[in-house]
């Protein structure tokens, strides 16, 4: 028996490779599927099943491509309806994989078709659960993504309570828990940084598995403090249900080098968004006017999904040398498949062609302190709500990056704003979006609130996030 977690930090997502006697099951694969095919081939094994725990909302799964390339059977839970061929498993159904048995446990709540896959070893002993978004380490899946006119989030939360207590909690304490996500995912609110655990520990430490918890208490606690889902979640879920264009075709189209002249002409003709994915320090020094910064060195795909509202938006890339394929791939993971190409030679080629360059003023926290002590400044804090409430500069305006597209009317184009986040990544994203919308009087504070706290500028008292 071979089990391997294939974890992608940008998405905080875990896919799984299970192998026994030359047969392989892949659980919740990423969009780019060649890695799974290569792994099975190197082990002289054949992919038999592509197991989906549910219709994912935070990324586009590779299930359709993987089945097309390998002939594997796509398995979903009860009631799943798609535009492509699947096996809709029944509750309690057992799938054979070499010497192993995979039992399908229907665990609705996060979504109606959600399942947990219980892996039994060759002796029939319960070995591990692949719990999808039903159970995380430290948390459970949010129950507000599959609401309908006749199905509320409270209804789904009640289903999740029952699923956990009738299907998961009766299992032995030594059963290994392999969840679909870890810390950083928007599919829950308090996920652990750990990505593998055991069920006994979760029974002791996970608030949602308290033995004395009533259903009403569970519903109230699991719904408390859930932020609205990112706008791309519903669109990704639909792609996972309906199918999508082959990733190989997306990569071929998007990984296309363009001269500065071709790049500019295509941007104008297609009304393309210019997305600059270099490190923020390079964007600050010089970038194409009206381009948007979202760097590959951060949580790239989730921020793309949260901030670029049209999933079919034509995109042109400015990338670090050799990073074009990575950028196209990571865009496709969240359904942004309309990349038209990248600027060959990067920003240096753009400069050499004599085309216009813009920049962003960025100052140290020490310089910011000097300016703040000599005059009253307008400060935008673009961190998340919990970060801001925990501790912030006095008189700073909360302007969360997550909702920037809905907040433009809260600021004045004639005023100068000093923008900060926690460390410097999100503030540059925010500044780039504001500049593209005509707000040009912006100053980035390098190092963000982490650096600001080391100055003598007045802040609110610290409030532990767990008490908010």
One Martini backbone bead per residue (centre of mass of N, CA, C, O) as a GRO file, in nm:
protein
  468
    1UNK     BB    1   0.094   0.038   0.024
    2UNK     BB    2   0.030   0.367  -0.120
    3UNK     BB    3   0.063   0.703   0.023
    4UNK     BB    4   0.016   1.037  -0.124
    5UNK     BB    5   0.069   1.371  -0.065
    6UNK     BB    6  -0.032   1.650  -0.282
    7UNK     BB    7   0.077   1.967  -0.204
    8UNK     BB    8  -0.070   2.303  -0.242
    9UNK     BB    9  -0.004   2.605  -0.110
   10UNK     BB   10  -0.166   2.821  -0.272
   11UNK     BB   11  -0.444   2.636  -0.212
   12UNK     BB   12  -0.441   2.449   0.030
   13UNK     BB   13  -0.406   2.154  -0.125
   14UNK     BB   14  -0.505   1.800  -0.131
   15UNK     BB   15  -0.381   1.538  -0.297
   16UNK     BB   16  -0.414   1.178  -0.391
   17UNK     BB   17  -0.204   0.877  -0.380
   18UNK     BB   18  -0.313   0.541  -0.453
   19UNK     BB   19  -0.151   0.212  -0.407
   20UNK     BB   20  -0.224  -0.132  -0.541
   21UNK     BB   21  -0.126  -0.372  -0.734
   22UNK     BB   22  -0.118  -0.156  -0.991
   23UNK     BB   23  -0.334   0.035  -0.852
   24UNK     BB   24  -0.501   0.359  -0.893
   25UNK     BB   25  -0.586   0.646  -0.690
   26UNK     BB   26  -0.729   0.972  -0.735
   27UNK     BB   27  -0.763   1.256  -0.520
   28UNK     BB   28  -0.832   1.558  -0.602
   29UNK     BB   29  -0.717   1.684  -0.862
   30UNK     BB   30  -0.546   1.876  -1.045
   31UNK     BB   31  -0.543   2.025  -1.349
   32UNK     BB   32  -0.258   1.907  -1.369
   33UNK     BB   33  -0.203   1.553  -1.470
   34UNK     BB   34   0.083   1.439  -1.545
   35UNK     BB   35   0.195   1.367  -1.262
   36UNK     BB   36   0.013   1.112  -1.224
   37UNK     BB   37   0.094   0.955  -1.474
   38UNK     BB   38   0.399   0.943  -1.413
   39UNK     BB   39   0.380   0.799  -1.139
   40UNK     BB   40   0.241   0.543  -1.236
   41UNK     BB   41   0.448   0.464  -1.454
   42UNK     BB   42   0.699   0.441  -1.259
   43UNK     BB   43   0.516   0.196  -1.103
   44UNK     BB   44   0.358   0.015  -1.298
   45UNK     BB   45   0.074   0.167  -1.314
   46UNK     BB   46  -0.291   0.210  -1.294
   47UNK     BB   47  -0.550   0.424  -1.340
   48UNK     BB   48  -0.879   0.364  -1.210
   49UNK     BB   49  -0.937   0.621  -1.019
   50UNK     BB   50  -1.140   0.924  -0.977
   51UNK     BB   51  -1.177   1.090  -0.671
   52UNK     BB   52  -1.452   1.280  -0.555
   53UNK     BB   53  -1.570   1.458  -0.278
   54UNK     BB   54  -1.661   1.708  -0.465
   55UNK     BB   55  -1.763   2.016  -0.572
   56UNK     BB   56  -1.545   2.235  -0.632
   57UNK     BB   57  -1.476   2.597  -0.564
   58UNK     BB   58  -1.146   2.668  -0.534
   59UNK     BB   59  -1.111   2.463  -0.783
   60UNK     BB   60  -1.000   2.299  -1.072
   61UNK     BB   61  -1.026   1.996  -1.162
   62UNK     BB   62  -0.863   1.700  -1.328
   63UNK     BB   63  -1.073   1.470  -1.392
   64UNK     BB   64  -1.141   1.489  -1.694
   65UNK     BB   65  -0.857   1.465  -1.815
   66UNK     BB   66  -0.767   1.204  -1.667
   67UNK     BB   67  -0.986   1.019  -1.788
   68UNK     BB   68  -0.923   1.073  -2.086
   69UNK     BB   69  -0.613   0.966  -2.068
   70UNK     BB   70  -0.677   0.671  -1.891
   71UNK     BB   71  -0.984   0.554  -1.835
   72UNK     BB   72  -1.086   0.641  -1.583
   73UNK     BB   73  -1.302   0.653  -1.312
   74UNK     BB   74  -1.543   0.872  -1.212
   75UNK     BB   75  -1.611   0.965  -0.868
   76UNK     BB   76  -1.910   1.027  -0.695
   77UNK     BB   77  -2.161   1.107  -0.517
   78UNK     BB   78  -2.467   1.122  -0.434
   79UNK     BB   79  -2.645   1.306  -0.689
   80UNK     BB   80  -2.450   1.360  -0.903
   81UNK     BB   81  -2.435   1.609  -1.173
   82UNK     BB   82  -2.329   1.585  -1.516
   83UNK     BB   83  -2.169   1.633  -1.853
   84UNK     BB   84  -2.029   1.361  -1.776
   85UNK     BB   85  -1.885   1.070  -1.706
   86UNK     BB   86  -1.999   0.878  -1.420
   87UNK     BB   87  -1.984   0.751  -1.084
   88UNK     BB   88  -2.255   0.723  -0.867
   89UNK     BB   89  -2.233   0.663  -0.555
   90UNK     BB   90  -2.314   0.481  -0.283
   91UNK     BB   91  -2.385   0.434   0.028
   92UNK     BB   92  -2.130   0.195   0.116
   93UNK     BB   93  -1.967   0.157  -0.115
   94UNK     BB   94  -1.726  -0.065  -0.273
   95UNK     BB   95  -1.385  -0.028  -0.371
   96UNK     BB   96  -1.138  -0.178  -0.565
   97UNK     BB   97  -0.771  -0.175  -0.478
   98UNK     BB   98  -0.638  -0.430  -0.505
   99UNK     BB   99  -0.605  -0.496  -0.158
  100UNK     BB  100  -0.809  -0.272  -0.136
  101UNK     BB  101  -1.064  -0.066   0.033
  102UNK     BB  102  -1.323   0.167  -0.072
  103UNK     BB  103  -1.541   0.353   0.121
  104UNK     BB  104  -1.850   0.511   0.087
  105UNK     BB  105  -1.926   0.820   0.257
  106UNK     BB  106  -2.203   0.995   0.313
  107UNK     BB  107  -2.135   1.368   0.374
  108UNK     BB  108  -2.339   1.591   0.410
  109UNK     BB  109  -2.311   1.985   0.404
  110UNK     BB  110  -2.117   2.128   0.230
  111UNK     BB  111  -2.250   1.927   0.034
  112UNK     BB  112  -2.466   1.696  -0.096
  113UNK     BB  113  -2.228   1.502  -0.242
  114UNK     BB  114  -2.055   1.452  -0.013
  115UNK     BB  115  -1.753   1.264   0.061
  116UNK     BB  116  -1.602   0.987   0.231
  117UNK     BB  117  -1.299   0.802   0.221
  118UNK     BB  118  -1.260   0.465   0.323
  119UNK     BB  119  -0.966   0.301   0.412
  120UNK     BB  120  -0.881  -0.039   0.362
  121UNK     BB  121  -0.703  -0.290   0.424
  122UNK     BB  122  -0.627  -0.619   0.346
  123UNK     BB  123  -0.781  -0.693   0.642
  124UNK     BB  124  -1.020  -0.459   0.683
  125UNK     BB  125  -0.890  -0.218   0.814
  126UNK     BB  126  -0.913   0.087   0.929
  127UNK     BB  127  -0.695   0.355   0.813
  128UNK     BB  128  -0.847   0.593   0.636
  129UNK     BB  129  -0.946   0.933   0.563
  130UNK     BB  130  -1.101   1.119   0.291
  131UNK     BB  131  -1.267   1.426   0.380
  132UNK     BB  132  -1.231   1.674   0.240
  133UNK     BB  133  -1.485   1.922   0.343
  134UNK     BB  134  -1.589   1.790   0.611
  135UNK     BB  135  -1.289   1.739   0.740
  136UNK     BB  136  -1.066   1.906   0.930
  137UNK     BB  137  -0.802   2.043   1.090
  138UNK     BB  138  -0.992   2.223   1.332
  139UNK     BB  139  -1.236   2.172   1.124
  140UNK     BB  140  -1.499   2.254   0.892
  141UNK     BB  141  -1.703   2.287   0.647
  142UNK     BB  142  -1.871   2.503   0.476
  143UNK     BB  143  -2.251   2.551   0.460
  144UNK     BB  144  -2.286   2.805   0.213
  145UNK     BB  145  -2.248   2.687  -0.106
  146UNK     BB  146  -2.546   2.503  -0.145
  147UNK     BB  147  -2.767   2.696  -0.165
  148UNK     BB  148  -3.124   2.726  -0.181
  149UNK     BB  149  -3.452   2.797  -0.183
  150UNK     BB  150  -3.487   2.501  -0.005
  151UNK     BB  151  -3.174   2.559   0.115
  152UNK     BB  152  -3.001   2.624   0.388
  153UNK     BB  153  -2.731   2.673   0.589
  154UNK     BB  154  -2.872   2.535   0.830
  155UNK     BB  155  -2.938   2.274   0.693
  156UNK     BB  156  -2.646   2.196   0.619
  157UNK     BB  157  -2.534   2.203   0.905
  158UNK     BB  158  -2.714   1.973   1.006
  159UNK     BB  159  -2.599   1.761   0.814
  160UNK     BB  160  -2.307   1.779   0.914
  161UNK     BB  161  -2.357   1.685   1.198
  162UNK     BB  162  -2.463   1.405   1.118
  163UNK     BB  163  -2.220   1.306   0.954
  164UNK     BB  164  -2.009   1.318   1.181
  165UNK     BB  165  -2.177   1.131   1.393
  166UNK     BB  166  -2.241   0.874   1.189
  167UNK     BB  167  -1.950   0.846   1.012
  168UNK     BB  168  -1.688   0.952   1.178
  169UNK     BB  169  -1.685   0.927   1.501
  170UNK     BB  170  -1.711   0.601   1.511
  171UNK     BB  171  -1.435   0.586   1.448
  172UNK     BB  172  -1.128   0.522   1.508
  173UNK     BB  173  -0.862   0.694   1.652
  174UNK     BB  174  -0.633   0.571   1.436
  175UNK     BB  175  -0.745   0.718   1.211
  176UNK     BB  176  -0.656   0.873   0.934
  177UNK     BB  177  -0.637   1.222   0.829
  178UNK     BB  178  -0.728   1.341   0.493
  179UNK     BB  179  -0.753   1.642   0.378
  180UNK     BB  180  -0.814   1.900   0.136
  181UNK     BB  181  -0.721   2.114   0.365
  182UNK     BB  182  -0.557   2.404   0.488
  183UNK     BB  183  -0.417   2.665   0.573
  184UNK     BB  184  -0.574   2.934   0.365
  185UNK     BB  185  -0.849   2.840   0.327
  186UNK     BB  186  -1.199   2.928   0.236
  187UNK     BB  187  -1.352   2.646   0.340
  188UNK     BB  188  -1.279   2.775   0.615
  189UNK     BB  189  -1.175   2.932   0.949
  190UNK     BB  190  -0.969   2.703   1.132
  191UNK     BB  191  -0.720   2.585   1.000
  192UNK     BB  192  -0.464   2.386   1.004
  193UNK     BB  193  -0.125   2.350   0.923
  194UNK     BB  194  -0.185   2.077   0.922
  195UNK     BB  195  -0.236   1.778   0.686
  196UNK     BB  196  -0.208   1.549   0.912
  197UNK     BB  197  -0.397   1.305   1.108
  198UNK     BB  198  -0.599   1.201   1.384
  199UNK     BB  199  -0.908   1.135   1.505
  200UNK     BB  200  -0.858   1.150   1.810
  201UNK     BB  201  -0.757   1.445   1.811
  202UNK     BB  202  -1.016   1.571   1.694
  203UNK     BB  203  -1.206   1.487   1.926
  204UNK     BB  204  -1.041   1.674   2.133
  205UNK     BB  205  -0.992   1.967   1.945
  206UNK     BB  206  -1.244   1.988   1.774
  207UNK     BB  207  -1.515   2.181   1.809
  208UNK     BB  208  -1.715   2.003   1.612
  209UNK     BB  209  -1.652   1.719   1.807
  210UNK     BB  210  -1.812   1.747   2.045
  211UNK     BB  211  -1.985   1.526   2.238
  212UNK     BB  212  -2.193   1.760   2.382
  213UNK     BB  213  -2.305   1.862   2.116
  214UNK     BB  214  -2.545   2.025   1.972
  215UNK     BB  215  -2.697   2.107   1.690
  216UNK     BB  216  -2.744   2.405   1.754
  217UNK     BB  217  -2.454   2.468   1.839
  218UNK     BB  218  -2.323   2.390   1.575
  219UNK     BB  219  -2.464   2.586   1.387
  220UNK     BB  220  -2.371   2.844   1.526
  221UNK     BB  221  -2.057   2.794   1.518
  222UNK     BB  222  -2.014   2.732   1.208
  223UNK     BB  223  -2.146   3.022   1.117
  224UNK     BB  224  -1.956   3.182   1.276
  225UNK     BB  225  -1.757   3.406   1.092
  226UNK     BB  226  -1.832   3.378   0.798
  227UNK     BB  227  -1.721   3.463   0.510
  228UNK     BB  228  -1.763   3.549   0.216
  229UNK     BB  229  -1.738   3.414  -0.072
  230UNK     BB  230  -1.569   3.403  -0.332
  231UNK     BB  231  -1.666   3.477  -0.657
  232UNK     BB  232  -1.534   3.204  -0.794
  233UNK     BB  233  -1.671   2.955  -0.669
  234UNK     BB  234  -1.924   2.912  -0.850
  235UNK     BB  235  -1.761   2.886  -1.117
  236UNK     BB  236  -1.592   2.637  -1.044
  237UNK     BB  237  -1.825   2.446  -0.979
  238UNK     BB  238  -1.942   2.453  -1.266
  239UNK     BB  239  -1.693   2.339  -1.413
  240UNK     BB  240  -1.695   2.067  -1.250
  241UNK     BB  241  -1.979   1.985  -1.374
  242UNK     BB  242  -1.947   2.059  -1.700
  243UNK     BB  243  -1.664   2.128  -1.771
  244UNK     BB  244  -1.366   2.164  -1.994
  245UNK     BB  245  -1.088   2.258  -2.120
  246UNK     BB  246  -0.800   2.149  -2.204
  247UNK     BB  247  -0.503   2.206  -2.058
  248UNK     BB  248  -0.311   2.178  -2.301
  249UNK     BB  249  -0.453   2.407  -2.461
  250UNK     BB  250  -0.415   2.635  -2.261
  251UNK     BB  251  -0.104   2.626  -2.257
  252UNK     BB  252  -0.051   2.673  -2.558
  253UNK     BB  253  -0.187   2.955  -2.569
  254UNK     BB  254  -0.051   3.102  -2.311
  255UNK     BB  255   0.254   3.001  -2.390
  256UNK     BB  256   0.306   3.298  -2.557
  257UNK     BB  257   0.529   3.480  -2.718
  258UNK     BB  258   0.566   3.846  -2.707
  259UNK     BB  259   0.607   4.128  -2.835
  260UNK     BB  260   0.555   4.448  -2.758
  261UNK     BB  261   0.374   4.496  -3.008
  262UNK     BB  262   0.190   4.249  -2.977
  263UNK     BB  263   0.102   4.300  -2.690
  264UNK     BB  264  -0.032   4.579  -2.733
  265UNK     BB  265  -0.229   4.499  -2.959
  266UNK     BB  266  -0.379   4.277  -2.796
  267UNK     BB  267  -0.472   4.452  -2.562
  268UNK     BB  268  -0.650   4.638  -2.740
  269UNK     BB  269  -0.822   4.430  -2.908
  270UNK     BB  270  -0.907   4.241  -2.633
  271UNK     BB  271  -0.917   4.383  -2.360
  272UNK     BB  272  -0.674   4.319  -2.186
  273UNK     BB  273  -0.527   4.205  -1.902
  274UNK     BB  274  -0.247   4.311  -1.720
  275UNK     BB  275  -0.042   4.065  -1.561
  276UNK     BB  276   0.175   4.099  -1.284
  277UNK     BB  277   0.400   3.829  -1.140
  278UNK     BB  278   0.610   3.960  -0.999
  279UNK     BB  279   0.776   4.090  -0.774
  280UNK     BB  280   0.699   4.372  -0.598
  281UNK     BB  281   0.973   4.519  -0.629
  282UNK     BB  282   0.958   4.527  -0.944
  283UNK     BB  283   0.690   4.670  -0.982
  284UNK     BB  284   0.758   4.932  -0.835
  285UNK     BB  285   0.991   5.026  -1.032
  286UNK     BB  286   0.835   4.881  -1.295
  287UNK     BB  287   0.547   4.927  -1.519
  288UNK     BB  288   0.269   4.883  -1.683
  289UNK     BB  289   0.023   5.066  -1.747
  290UNK     BB  290  -0.261   4.930  -1.578
  291UNK     BB  291  -0.146   4.711  -1.431
  292UNK     BB  292  -0.163   4.406  -1.248
  293UNK     BB  293  -0.077   4.289  -0.926
  294UNK     BB  294   0.013   3.927  -0.888
  295UNK     BB  295   0.217   3.728  -0.724
  296UNK     BB  296   0.370   3.416  -0.727
  297UNK     BB  297   0.488   3.459  -0.414
  298UNK     BB  298   0.190   3.401  -0.339
  299UNK     BB  299  -0.162   3.384  -0.329
  300UNK     BB  300  -0.240   3.382  -0.634
  301UNK     BB  301  -0.504   3.232  -0.718
  302UNK     BB  302  -0.704   3.344  -0.500
  303UNK     BB  303  -0.664   3.645  -0.586
  304UNK     BB  304  -0.759   3.621  -0.867
  305UNK     BB  305  -1.046   3.512  -0.794
  306UNK     BB  306  -1.129   3.762  -0.613
  307UNK     BB  307  -1.050   4.015  -0.833
  308UNK     BB  308  -1.127   3.871  -1.105
  309UNK     BB  309  -1.453   3.868  -1.212
  310UNK     BB  310  -1.377   3.761  -1.501
  311UNK     BB  311  -1.313   3.435  -1.601
  312UNK     BB  312  -1.291   3.533  -1.929
  313UNK     BB  313  -1.058   3.712  -1.915
  314UNK     BB  314  -0.828   3.854  -2.088
  315UNK     BB  315  -0.472   3.763  -2.064
  316UNK     BB  316  -0.163   3.927  -1.989
  317UNK     BB  317   0.184   3.863  -1.929
  318UNK     BB  318   0.417   3.940  -1.661
  319UNK     BB  319   0.728   3.769  -1.624
  320UNK     BB  320   0.952   3.587  -1.514
  321UNK     BB  321   1.198   3.413  -1.606
  322UNK     BB  322   1.051   3.100  -1.680
  323UNK     BB  323   0.719   3.156  -1.570
  324UNK     BB  324   0.482   3.110  -1.775
  325UNK     BB  325   0.376   2.823  -1.720
  326UNK     BB  326   0.308   2.866  -1.425
  327UNK     BB  327   0.103   3.093  -1.462
  328UNK     BB  328  -0.100   2.944  -1.642
  329UNK     BB  329  -0.151   2.711  -1.448
  330UNK     BB  330  -0.250   2.879  -1.197
  331UNK     BB  331  -0.490   3.002  -1.343
  332UNK     BB  332  -0.637   2.729  -1.421
  333UNK     BB  333  -0.700   2.629  -1.129
  334UNK     BB  334  -0.933   2.886  -1.130
  335UNK     BB  335  -1.045   2.917  -1.450
  336UNK     BB  336  -0.819   3.091  -1.608
  337UNK     BB  337  -0.815   3.032  -1.970
  338UNK     BB  338  -0.755   3.339  -2.117
  339UNK     BB  339  -0.459   3.321  -2.213
  340UNK     BB  340  -0.252   3.490  -2.470
  341UNK     BB  341   0.025   3.566  -2.318
  342UNK     BB  342   0.369   3.691  -2.317
  343UNK     BB  343   0.640   3.897  -2.239
  344UNK     BB  344   0.910   3.907  -2.416
  345UNK     BB  345   1.172   4.004  -2.199
  346UNK     BB  346   0.996   4.182  -2.052
  347UNK     BB  347   1.042   4.494  -1.920
  348UNK     BB  348   1.300   4.545  -2.084
  349UNK     BB  349   1.167   4.528  -2.364
  350UNK     BB  350   0.970   4.756  -2.319
  351UNK     BB  351   1.180   4.977  -2.274
  352UNK     BB  352   1.347   4.934  -2.541
  353UNK     BB  353   1.082   5.023  -2.719
  354UNK     BB  354   0.976   5.304  -2.571
  355UNK     BB  355   0.775   5.250  -2.359
  356UNK     BB  356   0.573   5.302  -2.110
  357UNK     BB  357   0.632   5.380  -1.758
  358UNK     BB  358   0.560   5.280  -1.432
  359UNK     BB  359   0.518   5.360  -1.075
  360UNK     BB  360   0.577   5.307  -0.713
  361UNK     BB  361   0.561   5.438  -0.417
  362UNK     BB  362   0.806   5.343  -0.159
  363UNK     BB  363   0.823   5.311   0.198
  364UNK     BB  364   0.925   5.313   0.499
  365UNK     BB  365   0.829   5.303   0.823
  366UNK     BB  366   1.014   5.537   0.910
  367UNK     BB  367   0.916   5.741   0.699
  368UNK     BB  368   0.622   5.729   0.778
  369UNK     BB  369   0.661   5.835   1.064
  370UNK     BB  370   0.765   6.113   0.988
  371UNK     BB  371   0.515   6.203   0.826
  372UNK     BB  372   0.302   6.151   1.055
  373UNK     BB  373   0.442   6.367   1.256
  374UNK     BB  374   0.399   6.624   1.044
  375UNK     BB  375   0.121   6.488   0.935
  376UNK     BB  376  -0.184   6.412   0.812
  377UNK     BB  377  -0.284   6.085   0.717
  378UNK     BB  378  -0.390   5.859   0.471
  379UNK     BB  379  -0.498   5.527   0.567
  380UNK     BB  380  -0.471   5.197   0.423
  381UNK     BB  381  -0.610   4.890   0.538
  382UNK     BB  382  -0.592   4.565   0.355
  383UNK     BB  383  -0.673   4.373   0.548
  384UNK     BB  384  -0.836   4.169   0.717
  385UNK     BB  385  -1.073   4.186   0.952
  386UNK     BB  386  -0.923   4.030   1.181
  387UNK     BB  387  -0.657   4.188   1.165
  388UNK     BB  388  -0.771   4.470   1.222
  389UNK     BB  389  -0.913   4.407   1.497
  390UNK     BB  390  -0.661   4.314   1.651
  391UNK     BB  391  -0.471   4.546   1.497
  392UNK     BB  392  -0.420   4.911   1.458
  393UNK     BB  393  -0.406   5.202   1.337
  394UNK     BB  394  -0.476   5.496   1.418
  395UNK     BB  395  -0.700   5.618   1.170
  396UNK     BB  396  -0.734   5.381   1.001
  397UNK     BB  397  -0.859   5.257   0.701
  398UNK     BB  398  -1.066   5.012   0.615
  399UNK     BB  399  -0.954   4.818   0.300
  400UNK     BB  400  -1.026   4.541   0.189
  401UNK     BB  401  -0.911   4.355  -0.066
  402UNK     BB  402  -1.147   4.152  -0.113
  403UNK     BB  403  -1.349   4.439  -0.156
  404UNK     BB  404  -1.241   4.661  -0.358
  405UNK     BB  405  -1.462   4.665  -0.591
  406UNK     BB  406  -1.685   4.785  -0.358
  407UNK     BB  407  -1.495   5.061  -0.242
  408UNK     BB  408  -1.430   5.314  -0.427
  409UNK     BB  409  -1.637   5.529  -0.287
  410UNK     BB  410  -1.441   5.567  -0.014
  411UNK     BB  411  -1.254   5.733  -0.206
  412UNK     BB  412  -1.016   5.993  -0.315
  413UNK     BB  413  -0.846   6.105  -0.597
  414UNK     BB  414  -0.724   6.378  -0.448
  415UNK     BB  415  -0.590   6.194  -0.251
  416UNK     BB  416  -0.351   6.069  -0.028
  417UNK     BB  417  -0.234   5.726   0.009
  418UNK     BB  418  -0.147   5.494   0.260
  419UNK     BB  419  -0.039   5.157   0.206
  420UNK     BB  420  -0.128   4.851   0.392
  421UNK     BB  421  -0.040   4.547   0.537
  422UNK     BB  422   0.152   4.301   0.675
  423UNK     BB  423   0.419   4.272   0.440
  424UNK     BB  424   0.358   4.387   0.104
  425UNK     BB  425   0.170   4.235  -0.104
  426UNK     BB  426  -0.130   4.348  -0.088
  427UNK     BB  427  -0.067   4.653  -0.122
  428UNK     BB  428   0.023   4.627  -0.422
  429UNK     BB  429  -0.233   4.520  -0.531
  430UNK     BB  430  -0.412   4.756  -0.447
  431UNK     BB  431  -0.252   4.982  -0.590
  432UNK     BB  432  -0.283   4.870  -0.878
  433UNK     BB  433  -0.591   4.887  -0.891
  434UNK     BB  434  -0.618   5.188  -0.829
  435UNK     BB  435  -0.446   5.292  -1.064
  436UNK     BB  436  -0.629   5.160  -1.289
  437UNK     BB  437  -0.878   5.357  -1.166
  438UNK     BB  438  -0.728   5.657  -1.106
  439UNK     BB  439  -0.540   5.619  -0.843
  440UNK     BB  440  -0.225   5.802  -0.802
  441UNK     BB  441  -0.211   5.880  -0.480
  442UNK     BB  442   0.032   5.656  -0.383
  443UNK     BB  443   0.166   5.476  -0.087
  444UNK     BB  444   0.387   5.240   0.002
  445UNK     BB  445   0.441   5.018   0.284
  446UNK     BB  446   0.703   4.863   0.370
  447UNK     BB  447   0.630   4.565   0.557
  448UNK     BB  448   0.398   4.677   0.691
  449UNK     BB  449   0.273   4.611   1.003
  450UNK     BB  450   0.529   4.472   1.098
  451UNK     BB  451   0.693   4.745   1.075
  452UNK     BB  452   0.508   4.952   1.219
  453UNK     BB  453   0.519   4.825   1.513
  454UNK     BB  454   0.832   4.929   1.545
  455UNK     BB  455   0.721   5.186   1.596
  456UNK     BB  456   0.562   5.487   1.758
  457UNK     BB  457   0.296   5.444   1.654
  458UNK     BB  458  -0.032   5.444   1.710
  459UNK     BB  459  -0.226   5.178   1.852
  460UNK     BB  460  -0.419   4.941   1.914
  461UNK     BB  461  -0.513   4.707   2.106
  462UNK     BB  462  -0.469   4.388   2.153
  463UNK     BB  463  -0.664   4.119   1.997
  464UNK     BB  464  -0.749   3.813   2.008
  465UNK     BB  465  -0.877   3.639   1.749
  466UNK     BB  466  -1.040   3.417   1.923
  467UNK     BB  467  -1.228   3.668   2.056
  468UNK     BB  468  -1.389   3.795   1.801
   0.00000   0.00000   0.00000
